[in-house]
Amino acid sequence: MSVERIEADYLIETAYEPQVAAETMAGEQSSGTFRPVPGETEELKARAAARVERLEIVGTAEAPSLPTAGVAADAKVTRAQVTLSWPIDNLGPSLPNLMATVSGNLSELKQVSGLRVLDIRLPDVFAEAYQGPQFGVAGTRRLAGVAEGPLIGTIVKPSVGFSPAETAALVKTLAEAGIDFIKDDELQSDGPSCPFEARVEAVMAVIDEVADRTGKKLMYAFNLTGELDQMRRRHDLVMRLGGTCVMASLNSVGLVGFVELRRHAALPIHAHRNGWGYLSRHPLLGWSYLAWQKFWRLAGADHMHVNGLRNKFSEPDESVIASAKECLTPMFEAKPCTVMPVFSSGQTALQAPDTFAAIGTDDLMYLAGGGIMAHPGGPADGLASLRQGWEAAMAGIPLDVYARDHGPLAEAMKTYA
């Protein structure tokens, strides 16, 4: 549904009167400041002030989540959901300035002891200003040669320490086993022990050689994270050598860097969210993924990480599920900006049935590092176990039943239980 004004939803915690806290938020992020100023006329406020569109009390807390200045220690602490809106004329269709507007200084206000951005809704003019994903689900499937089922993939492990030749040797083993997708670890970009150019040359030689023999060319996401000119040159090298994907670390390259990478790119961009925890882990601070990922989808990501069920990190399953579904939910009618969700972080064949049941689609990437590499039968059996887990999930067959006739899956169930 299109909106005429920018809207943002928040969860706030305050020991002030909630309406006062909400109005302070609106003033701080538009025409107001801590004292009235002569230029802030009623006419100006009518044009430019943010509005409190909704305020709903959702609970109380025994104490502030964070210290709150200027409030008595025994003051009542209230939690509320607040919706603010802004006229598009305040900033225009600018993602960097949108981030400053909906977040900015809000978390520093003494009126709040907790503030989290839950969601945003944008006028269609943002869709006109930004390119959005170039490939998304359909283009990724086409380039990877996977018409149906999840793209089964992995991450180069060990994350760092391999030379280009050692990386290529691992890729060859996985390529010959029929893997769909491999990515560099986010820690590996262009270090002296594994230079980007040498790694791309070695890996692409292996990918092409196996593709010539088998007819299947896997998609490899080379981590080109760096300064802007470096990323452009690295993208062009991958493309020149026949690669079909690049990867960037969102929090490292920043919003403007990512927008400019997308403007240059002719390959899918695998968007890695490493660092997400410092933006989200406290439930009363930072961002909900539902809000944050919209910036990067509009900027041009094709794949976005969402963690995985029963993952090795701290994110609960319900958050992972909501994040994946949001990646596949259109942002605008004319430009959906849907992207392929990427499940990873401690995934094995065992999570496949629950993942498929929760998401209801196979339009996803399912990446396993240890879930492939640590399989007792080796990487080829690890990969086979994931495929068998997904075959069972999509056919509605319990894993233990399917495993009776599928050895790699049976071994995975014993190993990863």
C-alpha positions, 0 to 999 in steps of 0.5 A: 500500500502506497503512503504519501508521507514517510512513516516509521514505527517504534517501540519506546520505553520512557519514564516520561508521559508517553505522549510527551516522549513521542512529541519530543521524538517528532520535534527532534527529528524535524523542525523542533529543538529543546526550546522554541525558536523564532523561525518555527512558525505555525506555518512552518510546522504545518509544512515540515513538522513530523507528526505523531500518527499513533501511540499505543501503550503496550506494557510497563517495566520495573526499571529503565533498560538504560539509565535515563537522565532527569527522571526520578529513580522511582518513576513509572516506566512505560513501553509504547509503540509509536508511529511518526510520519514526515513529509517527503519534502523534508529530505526527498527520496534519499536513503542516507537522509532517510536513515538520519531522519527515522533514526538519527539522534532518537536513541540519545534523547533523555526522554527514552530509556529504550528505542527500537525502529520496528518498520518503515513505509515509504512513498513511491518516489523512493522506488523511482529514485533507486534501482533495487535488486537487479537479479533477485530470486528469478535472476539468481536461479537463472545464473545458478542453473537451479530452477526449483528447490533451495540453492544449497551452498556453503562458505569457505572454511576455514574462514581465513588461512587458505591460499588461493590454491587451497581455496580453489582445491576446496571449491573443486571438491564441492563443485564436483559434488554438485553444489549450487553456491559458495561464498567467501567468508566475510573475513576474507577479501584481499589479504596478503595471504589470499589476494583477491585477484589471485583467488578469483583467477584460481577459483574461476579456473576450477569452476569453469573446468568442472562446468565444462565436464559436468554442465553445471556452473556453480555460483561463487560470491567473491567478497569484494568489500573495500573502498569504492574504486577497489570494489568496482575494479574487483567486480569487473575482474570477476565479471571478466573471468566469467564469475556470476556473483559478488559479495559485500559486507553492508555495515563495512561499505555503508549505505552510500558505498552499497548504492554506488556498487549497485549502480556499477554492478552487472552481477548479483550482489550477495549482501552480508549483514555481519555486525547485525548484532550490534544494531539489534541484539538488545530488544529495546535498542537499534533496529528490527530487521524488518525496517533495516533490510528495506534500505538495502533492498531498495539500494540493490541487494539481491540476496540478504542473510537472515540467520537460520533456525536453531542457529549458532547465534542468539537470534530466536527462530521467530525473528529469523522466520519474520525476516525471511518472509519480509525479504520476499514481501513486495515493498512497492507495487511497481517495484517489489524489491524482493530478494532471496533470503539466505539461511546460514549459521549452524544449519544442517539437514536437520533444520530443513523441514522446519524451515520449509514449513515456516517459510512455505517456499523454496525461494531461498539459499540454504548455506551450511559450513560445518553442516557440510564440511564436518559430515563424517563422510566428507563434503560430498556426503555433507552436501548430499545430506542437505539435498536429501533433507530438503527433498524430504521436507518438500515431499512431506516425509519425516527425516527419519523415514527418508533417512532409511534409504539415504545414507548421508542423511542418516549420518547427518542425523546422528552427527548433528543431533 
